[in-house]
Amino acid sequence: MERELKLRVAKEDLDALRHAPLFAKVESAAEAPRLLTSTYFDTPALTFRDSKASLRVRTVGTDRVQTLKLQGSVQAGLFERDEFEGPVGSDVPELERLHDQIPEDTDPGKLVRDALIGAQLEPVFVTRINRSVFPLHLPSGDEIEIALDEGTIDAKMGSVPITALELELKQGQPESLYSVALELLDTVPLRIDRLSKADLGYAQLVAEHSEAVKAQRVQLDKRASIEEAFSVIARNCLDQVQANERGVVSGHDPSSVHQMRVGLRRLRSALDLFATVIPAYPGLNDELRWIASELGAARDWEVLAGSTLDHADFKDHPDEIQPVRQACEKIAVDNRQRAAAAVESVRYTRLALQLALWLSRKGWRDGMSDEQREAIGSLVKPFAEDVLRSRHRKLIKRGKGLADLDDHRRHRARIAAKKVRYATEFFESLCPRRAVLHYVDALTALQDGLGWRNDAVVADQLLKALSKTSPDAASGAAFARGFLASRVAADHQTLKKLWKRFRRLSPPR
């Protein structure tokens, strides 16, 4: 298993990085820079890529090394994946040498044993990297190999420059990689690298779209402790956040912005849910609110330009809708670029590394008393039941007379409903499935009703501002505001029915 943290560094910062205090400690043990030439092979149909694998032959001096890497997982730039490596006698792959390393009954095993695929292999791109290696031995006994890479990735379509920092764990715990990266971040503005060299090479061959990723179901063991449940839930939320980073950075897919924002809301809700027993480290909630706000503006304008304006009936005013929609879409694109810049920032890199380190080393235990450690070691089931009851009661209280509440109090009820929904989804595997489905069905319908009203309130504010900044859209914006207000008023009875249906229910247990 390869464990490697990948970070990007600007070419102009390489010299400063080489003079970082950390490198001064290991300079005497550093290896002389060497050229690594790696040729990646695949079939014309890119079978290895489609199988989430990469195959290369690397030349180091007179030696040839063949490597097959599988997809694995990526979190905050930390790649964890299976790697099969060994010497070969020429510049082309020798798949038979992998047979003893990979079981025959696995998908990779079948791939390397397919004679037809082997016969079709051809070079698809080449990386030429000048690498400086620094071995680092930490006081904890952990061993890390630090590599500074500068070079190119060359394919028929062109060449892409690369300057990168790789921290490979040779021995010890993954959290040591985050600690070292944070120390280096104090010297130069590093960025999380979400793409391997193979990913960058294939990106020159195939235009790949990063799909938006929704939350995966949380599965808790009924014998899990509070601490174990928190770890599973927090990592589940973080997985959703980080799975959508690439889509946000690309700037093309508003759905990725939405799903990353959902992941952040879920994570903040999880931290709030466990706050009495597992407090977040200082500043975490502020940083999560910051990145959520950077994504929020893009999402608000996307919703207005799309689904909210679709509720307004412009059939008798066809010439007025186009300036409004165009102005909204332009602002949405501008804000999407702002969101991408935020996810690419040093500030977000620090947040991602600190959060990953905290979860990896269970940093909440620092400063805890024996009684507090004992408390988080107790079963999560009673804790979950208490949380679900408490959040349900708060929603019932805030939702009293829901359909007649003003915008502010209805928004508070909507937030309470969202927290109930997230808590229920976090703990649903501990409850009878039928009870959960019935409860979530009613809660989802209520949230949809509240969500539509909230979108209308936000739309009113945005359209009001739009009238001042885009005179051509002023008339259409005024019409849309009036129409949406009438729709909200007409929705009064529907909201009353949704609330009446939900308040009859009890939380699952």
Buried (B, 14 or more C-beta within 10 A) or exposed (E): EBBBBBBBBEEEBBEEBBEBEBBEEBEEEBEEEEEBBBBBBBBEEEBBBEBEBBBBBBBEEEEBBBBBBBEBEBBBBBBBBBBBBEEBEEEBBBBEBBEEBBEEEEEBBBBBBBEEBBEBBEBBBBBBBEBBBBEBBBEEEBBBBBBBBBBBBBBEEEBBEBBBBBBBBEEBBBBBBBBBBBEBBEBBBBBBBBBBBBBBBBBBBEEEEBBBBEBEEBEBEEEBBBBBBBBBBBBBBBBBBBBBBBBBBBBBBBBBBBBBBBBBBBBBBBBBBBEEBBBBEEEBBEBBEEBBEBBBBBBBBBBBBBEBBEBBEBEEBEEBBEBBBBBBBEBBBEBBEBBBEBBBBEBBBBBBBBBBBBBBBBBBEEEBEEEBEEBBEEBBBEBBBEBBEBBBEBBBEBBEEBBEBEEEBBBBBBBBBBBBBBBBBBBBBBBEEEBBEEBBEBBBBBBEBBBBBBBBBBBBEBBEEBBEEBEEBBBBBBBBBEBBBEBBEEBEEEBBEBBEBBBEBEBBB
